[in-house]
Amino acid sequence: MIKSKPVVLVFSGSDPTGGAGLQADVLTLAELNCHPVTVVTSITCQDTEKVHSVTPVDVALIREQAKVLIEDIAIDVIKVGMIPSIEVLQEVILILRRFPTKPVVFDPVLSSGGGYIFGSNLVIESIVKDLLPRCLVITPNTNELIALSKATHKISVASSPDVKASALSKFGVNFVLLTGTHADRKDVENSLFDEGGLVDSWIWPRLTNEFHGSGCTLASAIAAFLAKGLSVPKAASRAQQYTWDSLNRGFSIGSGQLIPNRIYGLKMKSDTAKIFQTGVYAITPDTNDLSLLVRQVEGAIKGGVRLFQYRDKVSSPDQKISAAKRLKQVIHASGGLLIINDDPYLAEMVDAAGVHIGRHDQAFERARKILGPEKIIGVSCYDNISLALSMQSEGADYVAFGAFFPSSTKSSATPAALDVLRQLSASGITIPVVAIGGITLNNAQELLNCGLCTLAIINSLFGVDDVESRARAWVNFYDQFKSGLD
């Protein structure tokens, strides 16, 4: 039998709104290309405002659900959600003993957003004593961290959240991802701890609405990325990005909390094509002045640019990581895309939208293996249409041609004739085409007259003092050209 997808076994309660619980887990795991198998631990009556009641499923039925799944299906990762009673908890722990080496992700859902209390003190104490030692990762918010710490009877209630999170690792759990949505600060800081202390932290723009099932989404996303073979820090990073994106695209179905849009990725390829259709692809200049670069990119965003490539041939590896992380946050918050130049590992590390690579042997295959099928990979094809067709057949998301004009950024670039663009319409290339090399507002019309393409620009955007105005001029120029074609 060929197993085509990782399988995640989920224990959680059913939420009839589809916003949280098993329904949230299933949507998240499916969207992230994993197959969910589920054991229902409780039946809830709830709407988007509050939980009205929770009825635990009989432990014999929980046991039978798990038994038939385990006997038939190979499990990769286990995700545990809301535990409604001590009896259910004890049964789940017995089932987990059958998987001593499988990663377990636990979302300690102890109360609902509307204030409904799911876990009694006895349940919480048993979670600390019996469940945490079996967990690879737990994902408490600040309130849940306080409750778990109090139940240990050993962690000082007066200690800081960082100390509490790290101290929980001494009770058996390997990693604690503390979410910061309840903290009183402008943005949201999530921090990953192990027994040694802080492992990594992430800062996200705070969203103004309240959401139903955000914690379920995050924990299930971590389980999905672990099932794909990522390390815990990388899985936590990718899962946070997915969760933030889902919340940012949330929608209303009732009078209460918004529902995260967990299946937005089904539209990502079409969204990517739309961003390329905006016509302007900004490639960052070489600089190790991150503050200046961020200001320039923010100016380009204000001017209407949404597609960026981070290209840096002068900074150190650590500087590149810091710059890529910061640019990713700035660009993504605007609804834009960040592509990393020639480094799929950096793209994967910062969860960029994708990578742009040259025509080096096996570069595309290596990049796709590192980034997976959902990320964008663009390929430089210089003046070679046959190469572009080959890359398209292998799954490239866009191809780039040039240099069409002399470039001060890359004086040794392979020259390409304008006739290359003229030939593309009959070549069979259907993915977006990018033109690069010395492009300015003075010669761009010449390129577009040969064939509609996305224009990659560097010095003509970032080489001026007022980047915002220049960006607006580029966007207006492209829009006017396209309107003349209608």
GIPE-V518648 format. One record per residue. RES is the residue in one letter. SS is DSSP state (2 for helix, 1 for strand, 0 for the rest). Layout:
# GIPE-V518648
[[RES;SS] [RES;SS]]
This chain:
# GIPE-V518648
[[M;0] [I;0] [K;0] [S;0] [K;0] [P;1] [V;1] [V;1] [L;1] [V;1] [F;1] [S;1] [G;1] [S;1] [D;0] [P;0] [T;0] [G;0] [G;0] [A;0] [G;2] [L;2] [Q;2] [A;2] [D;2] [V;2] [L;2] [T;2] [L;2] [A;2] [E;2] [L;0] [N;0] [C;1] [H;1] [P;1] [V;1] [T;1] [V;1] [V;1] [T;1] [S;1] [I;1] [T;1] [C;1] [Q;1] [D;0] [T;0] [E;0] [K;0] [V;1] [H;1] [S;1] [V;1] [T;1] [P;1] [V;0] [D;0] [V;2] [A;2] [L;2] [I;2] [R;2] [E;2] [Q;2] [A;2] [K;2] [V;2] [L;2] [I;2] [E;2] [D;2] [I;0] [A;0] [I;0] [D;0] [V;1] [I;1] [K;1] [V;1] [G;0] [M;0] [I;0] [P;0] [S;0] [I;2] [E;2] [V;2] [L;2] [Q;2] [E;2] [V;2] [I;2] [L;2] [I;2] [L;2] [R;0] [R;0] [F;0] [P;0] [T;0] [K;0] [P;1] [V;1] [V;1] [F;1] [D;0] [P;0] [V;0] [L;0] [S;1] [S;0] [G;0] [G;0] [G;0] [Y;0] [I;1] [F;0] [G;0] [S;0] [N;2] [L;2] [V;2] [I;2] [E;2] [S;2] [I;2] [V;2] [K;2] [D;2] [L;2] [L;2] [P;2] [R;2] [C;0] [L;0] [V;1] [I;1] [T;0] [P;0] [N;1] [T;2] [N;2] [E;2] [L;2] [I;2] [A;2] [L;2] [S;2] [K;2] [A;2] [T;2] [H;0] [K;0] [I;0] [S;0] [V;0] [A;0] [S;0] [S;0] [P;2] [D;2] [V;2] [K;2] [A;2] [S;2] [A;2] [L;2] [S;2] [K;2] [F;2] [G;0] [V;0] [N;0] [F;1] [V;1] [L;1] [L;1] [T;1] [G;0] [T;0] [H;0] [A;0] [D;0] [R;0] [K;0] [D;0] [V;1] [E;1] [N;1] [S;1] [L;1] [F;1] [D;1] [E;0] [G;0] [G;1] [L;1] [V;1] [D;1] [S;1] [W;1] [I;1] [W;1] [P;0] [R;0] [L;0] [T;0] [N;0] [E;0] [F;1] [H;1] [G;0] [S;2] [G;2] [C;2] [T;2] [L;2] [A;2] [S;2] [A;2] [I;2] [A;2] [A;2] [F;2] [L;2] [A;2] [K;0] [G;0] [L;0] [S;0] [V;2] [P;2] [K;2] [A;2] [A;2] [S;2] [R;2] [A;2] [Q;2] [Q;2] [Y;2] [T;2] [W;2] [D;2] [S;2] [L;2] [N;2] [R;0] [G;0] [F;1] [S;0] [I;0] [G;0] [S;0] [G;0] [Q;0] [L;1] [I;1] [P;0] [N;0] [R;0] [I;0] [Y;2] [G;2] [L;2] [K;2] [M;2] [K;2] [S;2] [D;2] [T;2] [A;2] [K;2] [I;2] [F;2] [Q;0] [T;0] [G;0] [V;1] [Y;1] [A;1] [I;1] [T;0] [P;0] [D;0] [T;0] [N;0] [D;0] [L;2] [S;2] [L;2] [L;2] [V;2] [R;2] [Q;2] [V;2] [E;2] [G;2] [A;2] [I;2] [K;2] [G;0] [G;0] [V;0] [R;0] [L;1] [F;1] [Q;1] [Y;1] [R;0] [D;0] [K;0] [V;0] [S;0] [S;0] [P;2] [D;2] [Q;2] [K;2] [I;2] [S;2] [A;2] [A;2] [K;2] [R;2] [L;2] [K;2] [Q;2] [V;2] [I;2] [H;2] [A;2] [S;0] [G;0] [G;0] [L;1] [L;1] [I;1] [I;1] [N;1] [D;0] [D;0] [P;2] [Y;2] [L;2] [A;2] [E;2] [M;2] [V;2] [D;0] [A;0] [A;0] [G;1] [V;1] [H;1] [I;1] [G;0] [R;0] [H;0] [D;0] [Q;0] [A;2] [F;2] [E;2] [R;2] [A;2] [R;2] [K;2] [I;2] [L;2] [G;0] [P;0] [E;0] [K;0] [I;1] [I;1] [G;1] [V;1] [S;1] [C;1] [Y;1] [D;0] [N;0] [I;2] [S;2] [L;2] [A;2] [L;2] [S;2] [M;2] [Q;2] [S;2] [E;2] [G;0] [A;0] [D;0] [Y;1] [V;1] [A;1] [F;1] [G;0] [A;0] [F;0] [F;0] [P;0] [S;0] [S;0] [T;0] [K;0] [S;0] [S;0] [A;0] [T;0] [P;0] [A;0] [A;0] [L;0] [D;2] [V;2] [L;2] [R;2] [Q;2] [L;2] [S;0] [A;0] [S;0] [G;0] [I;0] [T;0] [I;0] [P;1] [V;1] [V;1] [A;1] [I;0] [G;0] [G;0] [I;0] [T;0] [L;0] [N;0] [N;0] [A;2] [Q;2] [E;2] [L;2] [L;2] [N;2] [C;2] [G;0] [L;0] [C;0] [T;1] [L;1] [A;1] [I;1] [I;0] [N;2] [S;2] [L;2] [F;2] [G;0] [V;0] [D;0] [D;0] [V;2] [E;2] [S;2] [R;2] [A;2] [R;2] [A;2] [W;2] [V;2] [N;2] [F;2] [Y;2] [D;2] [Q;2] [F;2] [K;2] [S;2] [G;2] [L;2] [D;0]]
